[in-house]
């Protein structure tokens, strides 16, 4: 067992904002407000002035809201390694089995409450054919193996762990066939061919997934073993919402938003979108909000609509940008909605670019994060109360090159920021890291080639995790309590 220590993140001073002002209160680029993202930059890699030792954390519970220092925080996976990371920085290794099948790499993990399940596999090239083997192992939070399932001629993808310890997964066999399986205490209790699992079974044993025959989302029913796809084929877009799927499509010629579970379906017509030659649903829409663009015959945007899934209420958004700002787009729309239904739109003026946020209830635009320059594309992703902003420097994408006037105090070229909720500062992180933000937005993991950095975004603390004797931080899966 290894131990790390949470240390403070050091804030750095930032120069004045350069760009088009958004109003008298926005002159310094700070949005203000208790629930807003702030602008001040923080270097997550600069620890020269950090106080070592366990960080003092605020909010509910300890590090990342986990009250007990011995409680699991995440599962770390590397090429030949899986470990539970506790809130105090210690690791509990989950050993690979050596019998009956010896796997060589991690395929997937999932956790729930007091259990974690690890899918591992190996492949060998024998007689001009790849041979696959795999294991599925269940552990408790102390790292004790509870059971193991071995497959001599296939691998198990997923897996997904239910609240009662039942596992749903997709078993891929060497002969090229696949089937969904439910595993209890290491034994497959039932299976369904032609179904790909997307999530854990619910209390009634229903498993969400997709039907292989036509790609429709649906369910594998635990009570009768039948597979049921959603009622309407070929939706524009869909997302899971607990026990339901949400999607948008035309029903009898009318644009409609549908929330469908096994036992219930709610269809809300959208007459305001009727008559447009095309609709484009933002693929990063959530189970709470859907962003739709109405298109003309040339495929150009004619209006943007926000739909609240729970009520079906639709709001046209006035997306006219303030001042000299114009949209910074690359072959399509780059705007998204945050969890409060506010529009996040990358934009630019003559010298700089930035993410702007529209509050539909007030019509006000606010700037978020650091000012940017010498970029061709900017992308925003909202996770919980946090926001990840990725900027691609000039010539680094297939987007048209964009010219900028000098802006020496802006962040130039490719960059990556995490903007925190409340009155905290944003964090500028190395661009060779891949951010994995926890669903609630409070914690983030920066996955690199040699290390993983865990960030508590409320407590202003970080933890470096570096493997012993092996390279690579391949994955972080946040623990589901």
C-alpha positions as CSV (number, residue, x, y, z in Angstrom):
1,X,0.0,0.0,0.0
2,X,1.4,3.4,-1.0
3,X,0.5,6.7,0.4
4,X,0.3,10.2,-1.1
5,X,-0.4,13.5,0.5
6,X,-2.9,16.2,-0.5
7,X,-1.3,19.6,-1.0
8,X,-2.7,23.0,-1.7
9,X,-3.0,24.4,-5.2
10,X,-1.2,27.7,-5.6
11,X,-2.9,30.7,-7.2
12,X,-0.9,32.8,-9.6
13,X,-1.4,36.5,-10.4
14,X,-3.1,37.2,-13.8
15,X,-2.7,40.3,-15.9
16,X,-5.6,42.6,-16.8
17,X,-8.2,41.3,-19.2
18,X,-7.7,42.3,-22.8
19,X,-10.8,42.1,-25.0
20,X,-14.3,43.5,-25.6
21,X,-15.9,44.6,-22.3
22,X,-19.2,43.1,-21.5
23,X,-20.5,45.8,-19.2
24,X,-19.3,47.9,-16.3
25,X,-19.2,45.0,-13.9
26,X,-17.3,42.8,-16.2
27,X,-14.2,45.0,-16.7
28,X,-11.9,42.6,-14.8
29,X,-13.3,39.4,-16.4
30,X,-14.7,38.2,-13.1
31,X,-18.4,37.0,-13.2
32,X,-19.1,37.2,-9.5
33,X,-22.0,35.5,-7.8
34,X,-22.0,32.6,-5.4
35,X,-22.8,30.0,-8.1
36,X,-20.7,31.3,-10.9
37,X,-17.4,30.4,-12.4
38,X,-14.5,32.8,-11.7
39,X,-11.7,33.9,-14.0
40,X,-8.5,34.1,-12.0
41,X,-5.9,31.6,-13.2
42,X,-4.2,28.8,-11.2
43,X,-1.3,26.7,-12.2
44,X,-2.0,23.2,-11.1
45,X,1.6,22.1,-11.6
46,X,3.2,24.9,-9.6
47,X,3.7,23.5,-6.1
48,X,6.7,25.5,-5.0
49,X,4.7,27.4,-2.3
50,X,2.3,24.7,-1.5
51,X,1.9,23.5,2.1
52,X,2.7,19.7,2.1
53,X,0.6,17.2,4.1
54,X,-3.1,16.5,4.1
55,X,-5.1,19.5,3.0
56,X,-7.8,21.0,5.1
57,X,-11.0,20.6,3.2
58,X,-14.2,22.6,3.2
59,X,-17.7,21.8,2.1
60,X,-19.5,18.6,3.1
61,X,-17.2,15.9,4.3
62,X,-13.4,15.7,3.7
63,X,-11.5,15.4,0.5
64,X,-13.9,15.6,-2.5
65,X,-16.8,15.4,0.0
66,X,-15.7,11.9,1.3
67,X,-16.1,12.1,5.0
68,X,-13.8,9.2,6.0
69,X,-10.1,9.3,5.1
70,X,-10.2,5.5,4.6
71,X,-13.2,5.6,2.2
72,X,-12.7,4.9,-1.5
73,X,-12.4,7.9,-3.8
74,X,-11.7,6.3,-7.2
75,X,-10.3,3.3,-9.0
76,X,-7.0,3.7,-10.8
77,X,-6.3,1.5,-13.7
78,X,-3.1,1.0,-15.6
79,X,-1.9,-1.5,-18.2
80,X,-1.3,-4.3,-15.6
81,X,-2.7,-2.7,-12.5
82,X,-5.9,-1.8,-10.8
83,X,-6.1,-0.1,-7.3
84,X,-8.6,1.5,-5.1
85,X,-7.5,5.1,-4.2
86,X,-8.7,6.1,-0.7
87,X,-9.4,9.7,0.3
88,X,-6.2,9.8,2.5
89,X,-4.1,9.1,-0.6
90,X,-3.4,5.5,0.1
91,X,-3.9,2.8,-2.5
92,X,-5.3,-0.7,-2.2
93,X,-4.0,-2.9,-5.0
94,X,-6.5,-5.2,-6.7
95,X,-4.4,-8.2,-7.8
96,X,-4.8,-9.8,-11.2
97,X,-5.7,-13.5,-10.9
98,X,-3.1,-16.1,-12.0
99,X,-5.6,-19.0,-12.2
100,X,-7.6,-20.2,-14.1
101,X,-6.9,-17.4,-16.7
102,X,-4.0,-15.0,-16.4
103,X,-5.1,-11.6,-17.9
104,X,-2.6,-9.0,-18.9
105,X,-4.6,-5.7,-19.2
106,X,-7.6,-4.0,-17.6
107,X,-10.7,-3.7,-19.8
108,X,-13.0,-1.9,-17.4
109,X,-14.1,-1.3,-13.8
110,X,-17.2,-0.2,-11.9
111,X,-17.9,0.4,-8.3
112,X,-20.9,0.8,-6.0
113,X,-21.0,1.3,-2.2
114,X,-18.8,-1.5,-0.8
115,X,-17.8,-3.4,-4.0
116,X,-15.8,-2.9,-7.1
117,X,-15.7,-5.2,-10.2
118,X,-12.8,-5.4,-12.6
119,X,-12.8,-6.9,-16.1
120,X,-9.4,-7.9,-17.4
121,X,-8.2,-9.8,-20.4
122,X,-5.4,-11.0,-22.6
123,X,-4.9,-11.8,-26.3
124,X,-2.4,-14.1,-28.1
125,X,-1.8,-14.7,-31.7
126,X,-1.9,-18.5,-32.3
127,X,-2.1,-20.2,-35.7
128,X,-2.8,-16.9,-37.5
129,X,-5.8,-16.3,-35.2
130,X,-6.2,-14.1,-32.1
131,X,-7.2,-16.0,-29.0
132,X,-8.9,-14.0,-26.3
133,X,-9.3,-14.8,-22.6
134,X,-10.8,-12.7,-19.8
135,X,-11.8,-12.5,-16.2
136,X,-14.4,-10.7,-14.1
137,X,-13.5,-10.2,-10.5
138,X,-15.4,-8.7,-7.5
139,X,-13.6,-7.1,-4.6
140,X,-14.5,-5.4,-1.4
141,X,-13.1,-2.1,-0.3
142,X,-10.2,-3.8,1.6
143,X,-9.1,-5.4,-1.7
144,X,-10.3,-8.9,-0.8
145,X,-11.4,-11.0,-3.8
146,X,-15.1,-12.1,-3.3
147,X,-15.4,-14.1,-6.6
148,X,-14.0,-14.5,-10.0
149,X,-15.4,-15.5,-13.4
150,X,-13.1,-16.8,-16.1
151,X,-13.7,-17.0,-19.9
152,X,-11.3,-19.1,-21.9
153,X,-12.6,-18.0,-25.3
154,X,-13.8,-14.5,-24.9
155,X,-13.7,-11.2,-23.0
156,X,-16.2,-9.3,-20.9
157,X,-16.8,-5.6,-21.7
158,X,-18.3,-3.1,-19.4
159,X,-18.9,-4.1,-16.7
160,X,-21.7,-2.4,-14.8
161,X,-22.3,-3.0,-11.1
162,X,-25.8,-2.9,-9.6
163,X,-26.7,-1.8,-6.0
164,X,-27.2,-5.4,-4.9
165,X,-23.9,-6.7,-6.3
166,X,-25.3,-8.0,-9.6
167,X,-23.1,-7.3,-12.6
168,X,-24.3,-6.7,-16.2
169,X,-21.8,-6.9,-19.0
170,X,-21.3,-7.8,-22.7
171,X,-19.5,-11.0,-23.4
172,X,-17.6,-11.0,-26.7
173,X,-16.7,-14.5,-27.9
174,X,-13.8,-15.5,-30.2
175,X,-16.1,-16.6,-32.9
176,X,-17.3,-13.0,-33.3
177,X,-20.6,-13.2,-31.5
178,X,-21.7,-11.2,-28.4
179,X,-24.3,-11.5,-25.8
180,X,-25.4,-9.6,-22.7
181,X,-24.9,-11.4,-19.4
182,X,-26.0,-11.0,-15.8
183,X,-23.4,-12.3,-13.3
184,X,-24.2,-13.1,-9.7
185,X,-21.4,-14.4,-7.4
186,X,-19.3,-15.2,-10.4
187,X,-22.0,-17.2,-12.2
188,X,-23.9,-16.2,-15.3
189,X,-27.6,-16.4,-14.4
190,X,-29.0,-15.4,-17.7
191,X,-28.0,-14.1,-21.1
192,X,-29.4,-12.4,-24.2
193,X,-27.8,-12.6,-27.7
194,X,-27.8,-9.5,-29.9
195,X,-27.8,-6.9,-27.0
196,X,-25.1,-4.6,-25.8
197,X,-25.2,-3.4,-22.2
198,X,-25.0,0.3,-21.4
199,X,-25.6,0.3,-17.6
200,X,-26.3,-1.7,-14.4
201,X,-29.4,-3.6,-13.8
202,X,-32.2,-1.8,-11.8
203,X,-33.9,-3.2,-8.8
204,X,-36.3,-5.2,-11.0
205,X,-33.4,-6.7,-13.0
206,X,-34.0,-4.6,-16.2
207,X,-30.7,-3.8,-18.0
208,X,-30.4,-0.8,-20.4
209,X,-28.5,-1.2,-23.6
210,X,-28.8,-1.2,-27.4
211,X,-30.4,-3.7,-29.7
212,X,-27.8,-5.0,-32.2
213,X,-30.3,-5.6,-35.0
214,X,-31.2,-1.9,-35.5
215,X,-29.1,0.0,-33.0
216,X,-32.1,1.2,-31.0
217,X,-31.7,1.8,-27.3
218,X,-33.8,-0.3,-25.1
219,X,-33.9,-2.8,-22.2
220,X,-33.3,-6.4,-21.5
221,X,-36.1,-7.4,-19.2
222,X,-35.1,-9.4,-16.1
223,X,-38.6,-10.8,-15.5
224,X,-39.2,-12.5,-18.9
225,X,-35.8,-12.4,-20.5
226,X,-37.1,-10.4,-23.5
227,X,-35.3,-7.5,-25.2
228,X,-37.5,-4.4,-25.8
229,X,-36.3,-1.5,-27.9
230,X,-37.8,2.0,-27.7
231,X,-41.1,2.5,-29.4
232,X,-39.8,4.9,-32.2
233,X,-36.9,4.0,-34.5
234,X,-34.0,6.2,-35.6
235,X,-34.1,9.1,-33.1
236,X,-31.9,12.1,-33.8
237,X,-30.3,11.7,-30.5
238,X,-30.8,9.9,-27.2
239,X,-29.4,9.9,-23.6
240,X,-30.0,7.8,-20.6
241,X,-32.0,9.3,-17.7
242,X,-31.9,6.8,-14.8
243,X,-34.5,4.2,-15.9
244,X,-35.5,6.0,-19.1
245,X,-34.2,7.2,-22.5
246,X,-34.7,10.8,-23.7
247,X,-34.7,11.5,-27.5
248,X,-36.0,13.9,-30.1
249,X,-37.6,12.9,-33.4
250,X,-40.6,13.6,-35.6
251,X,-43.9,11.8,-34.8
252,X,-46.5,12.1,-37.5
253,X,-44.6,15.0,-39.0
254,X,-44.3,16.9,-35.7
255,X,-40.9,17.4,-33.9
256,X,-41.3,15.8,-30.5
257,X,-39.3,15.2,-27.4
258,X,-39.8,11.8,-25.8
259,X,-38.9,10.4,-22.4
260,X,-39.5,6.6,-22.4
261,X,-39.0,4.0,-19.7
262,X,-40.1,0.3,-19.9
263,X,-43.5,1.1,-18.4
264,X,-44.1,4.7,-19.3
265,X,-43.6,7.1,-22.2
266,X,-44.1,10.9,-22.3
267,X,-44.3,12.6,-25.6
268,X,-44.2,16.4,-25.8
269,X,-44.9,18.0,-29.2
270,X,-42.7,21.0,-30.2
271,X,-44.8,23.0,-32.7
272,X,-42.4,25.9,-32.6
273,X,-39.9,23.8,-34.4
274,X,-42.3,22.6,-37.1
275,X,-41.7,23.8,-40.6
276,X,-37.9,24.0,-40.4
277,X,-36.2,21.9,-43.1
278,X,-33.8,20.4,-40.5
279,X,-33.1,20.1,-36.8
280,X,-29.7,19.5,-35.1
281,X,-29.6,18.2,-31.6
282,X,-26.4,19.0,-29.6
283,X,-25.0,15.6,-28.9
284,X,-23.7,16.7,-25.5
285,X,-27.2,17.6,-24.3
286,X,-28.1,16.1,-20.9
287,X,-31.0,14.3,-19.3
288,X,-32.1,17.7,-18.0
289,X,-31.8,20.0,-20.9
290,X,-31.7,19.6,-24.7
291,X,-30.2,22.2,-27.1
292,X,-31.6,22.1,-30.6
293,X,-30.7,24.2,-33.7
294,X,-33.3,24.9,-36.3
295,X,-31.8,24.8,-39.8
296,X,-32.7,26.2,-43.2
297,X,-32.4,24.2,-46.5
298,X,-28.7,25.1,-46.7
299,X,-28.2,23.7,-43.2
300,X,-27.6,27.2,-41.7
301,X,-28.8,27.9,-38.1
302,X,-32.1,29.8,-38.0
303,X,-32.7,29.7,-34.3
304,X,-31.6,27.9,-31.1
305,X,-34.1,26.3,-28.8
306,X,-33.6,25.0,-25.2
307,X,-35.9,22.3,-24.0
308,X,-36.4,21.3,-20.4
309,X,-36.9,17.5,-20.4
310,X,-38.9,17.3,-17.2
311,X,-41.6,19.7,-18.5
312,X,-41.1,19.8,-22.2
313,X,-41.0,23.6,-22.0
314,X,-39.2,25.1,-24.9
315,X,-37.5,28.5,-24.9
316,X,-36.1,30.3,-28.0
317,X,-32.7,31.7,-27.1
318,X,-31.6,35.2,-28.3
319,X,-28.0,34.4,-29.1
320,X,-27.0,37.8,-30.4
321,X,-23.6,38.3,-29.0
322,X,-22.7,41.6,-27.2
323,X,-20.3,44.3,-28.4
324,X,-17.7,43.2,-30.9
325,X,-17.9,39.5,-30.1
326,X,-18.6,37.0,-32.9
327,X,-18.9,33.3,-32.8
328,X,-15.8,31.2,-32.9
329,X,-16.9,28.1,-34.7
330,X,-15.3,25.3,-36.6
331,X,-17.6,23.6,-39.2
332,X,-20.6,23.7,-36.9
333,X,-22.0,24.7,-33.6
334,X,-19.8,24.6,-30.5
335,X,-22.3,25.8,-27.9
336,X,-23.6,23.7,-25.0
337,X,-25.9,24.1,-22.0
338,X,-24.7,23.8,-18.4
339,X,-26.7,22.0,-15.7
340,X,-28.8,25.2,-15.0
341,X,-29.8,25.5,-18.7
342,X,-27.5,28.4,-19.5
343,X,-25.8,28.6,-22.9
344,X,-22.0,28.4,-23.1
345,X,-20.8,29.9,-26.3
346,X,-17.1,30.3,-27.4
347,X,-16.6,33.7,-29.0
348,X,-13.9,36.0,-30.2
349,X,-13.1,39.7,-30.9
350,X,-10.2,41.1,-32.9
351,X,-7.6,40.1,-30.4
352,X,-8.9,37.4,-28.0
353,X,-11.4,34.5,-27.6
354,X,-13.3,33.4,-24.5
355,X,-16.3,31.3,-23.4
356,X,-19.4,33.5,-22.9
357,X,-22.4,32.4,-20.9
358,X,-26.0,33.4,-21.6
359,X,-28.5,33.4,-18.9
360,X,-31.9,33.0,-20.7
361,X,-33.8,34.4,-17.7
362,X,-32.0,37.8,-17.8
363,X,-30.5,37.9,-21.3
364,X,-27.1,38.7,-19.8
365,X,-23.8,37.4,-21.2
366,X,-20.9,36.8,-18.8
367,X,-17.3,35.9,-19.6
368,X,-15.8,32.7,-18.2
369,X,-12.2,31.7,-17.7
370,X,-9.0,33.1,-19.1
371,X,-8.9,35.2,-22.2
372,X,-7.3,33.3,-25.1
373,X,-5.5,34.2,-28.3
374,X,-4.0,32.6,-31.4
375,X,-6.6,29.8,-31.4
376,X,-8.6,28.2,-34.1
377,X,-11.2,26.4,-32.0
378,X,-12.5,26.5,-28.4
379,X,-14.6,23.8,-26.8
380,X,-16.6,23.9,-23.5
381,X,-17.9,20.9,-21.6
382,X,-20.0,21.3,-18.5
383,X,-19.8,18.6,-15.8
384,X,-21.8,19.3,-12.7
385,X,-20.9,22.7,-11.4
386,X,-17.5,22.7,-13.2
387,X,-16.5,23.5,-16.8
388,X,-13.7,22.2,-18.9
389,X,-12.4,24.6,-21.6
390,X,-10.2,23.3,-24.3
391,X,-8.5,25.7,-26.8
392,X,-6.7,24.5,-29.9
393,X,-3.9,26.7,-31.2
394,X,-3.5,28.0,-34.7
395,X,-2.9,25.2,-37.3
396,X,-3.6,22.4,-34.8
397,X,-7.0,21.4,-36.2
398,X,-8.8,21.2,-39.5
399,X,-10.6,24.4,-38.7
400,X,-9.9,27.5,-40.9
401,X,-7.0,29.5,-39.6
402,X,-8.0,32.6,-37.7
403,X,-6.0,35.8,-37.4
404,X,-5.7,37.7,-34.1
405,X,-4.3,41.1,-33.2
406,X,-1.6,41.0,-30.5
407,X,-2.8,40.2,-27.0
408,X,0.3,39.6,-24.8
409,X,-1.7,39.1,-21.6
410,X,-4.0,36.4,-23.0
411,X,-3.4,32.7,-22.9
412,X,-1.8,31.9,-26.3
413,X,-2.2,28.8,-28.4
414,X,-3.4,25.4,-27.2
415,X,-4.6,25.4,-23.6
416,X,-6.8,23.5,-21.1
417,X,-8.7,25.0,-18.2
418,X,-11.0,23.7,-15.5
419,X,-13.3,26.4,-14.1
420,X,-14.7,25.8,-10.7
421,X,-18.0,26.6,-9.1
422,X,-18.5,29.2,-6.4
423,X,-15.9,32.0,-6.1
424,X,-12.9,29.7,-6.7
425,X,-10.3,30.4,-9.5
426,X,-10.0,28.5,-12.7
427,X,-7.1,26.1,-13.1
428,X,-4.8,26.1,-16.2
429,X,-3.6,22.5,-16.6
430,X,-1.0,20.9,-18.9
431,X,-2.4,20.1,-22.3
432,X,-0.8,16.6,-22.3
433,X,-3.2,15.6,-19.5
434,X,-6.7,14.2,-20.1
435,X,-9.3,15.6,-17.6
436,X,-11.8,13.2,-16.0
437,X,-14.3,15.2,-14.0
438,X,-16.5,13.6,-11.4
439,X,-20.2,13.7,-12.2
440,X,-20.9,16.4,-9.6
441,X,-18.1,18.5,-10.8
442,X,-16.4,18.7,-7.4
443,X,-13.3,16.6,-8.2
444,X,-11.2,16.1,-11.4
445,X,-8.4,13.8,-12.4
446,X,-5.7,14.8,-14.8
447,X,-4.5,11.6,-16.5
448,X,-1.0,11.8,-17.9
449,X,1.6,9.4,-19.4
450,X,3.4,8.9,-16.1
451,X,1.2,10.3,-13.3
452,X,-2.4,11.0,-12.4
453,X,-3.2,14.3,-10.5
454,X,-6.4,14.3,-8.4
455,X,-7.9,17.8,-7.8
456,X,-10.4,18.7,-5.1
457,X,-11.9,21.7,-6.8
458,X,-13.7,23.0,-3.6
459,X,-10.9,22.4,-1.1
460,X,-8.2,23.8,-3.4
461,X,-6.1,20.7,-3.0
462,X,-4.3,18.2,-5.2
463,X,-2.7,14.8,-5.0
464,X,-0.1,13.3,-7.3
465,X,-0.4,9.6,-7.9
466,X,2.7,8.0,-9.5
467,X,2.9,4.2,-10.2
468,X,5.8,2.2,-8.7
469,X,8.0,0.5,-11.3
470,X,5.6,1.0,-14.2
471,X,4.6,3.9,-16.4
472,X,1.3,5.3,-17.4
473,X,-1.8,6.7,-15.8
474,X,-4.3,5.0,-18.0
475,X,-7.6,5.6,-16.4
476,X,-9.5,7.0,-13.4
477,X,-13.0,5.8,-12.5
478,X,-14.7,7.8,-9.8
479,X,-16.2,5.7,-7.0
480,X,-20.0,5.6,-7.0
481,X,-21.2,5.7,-3.3
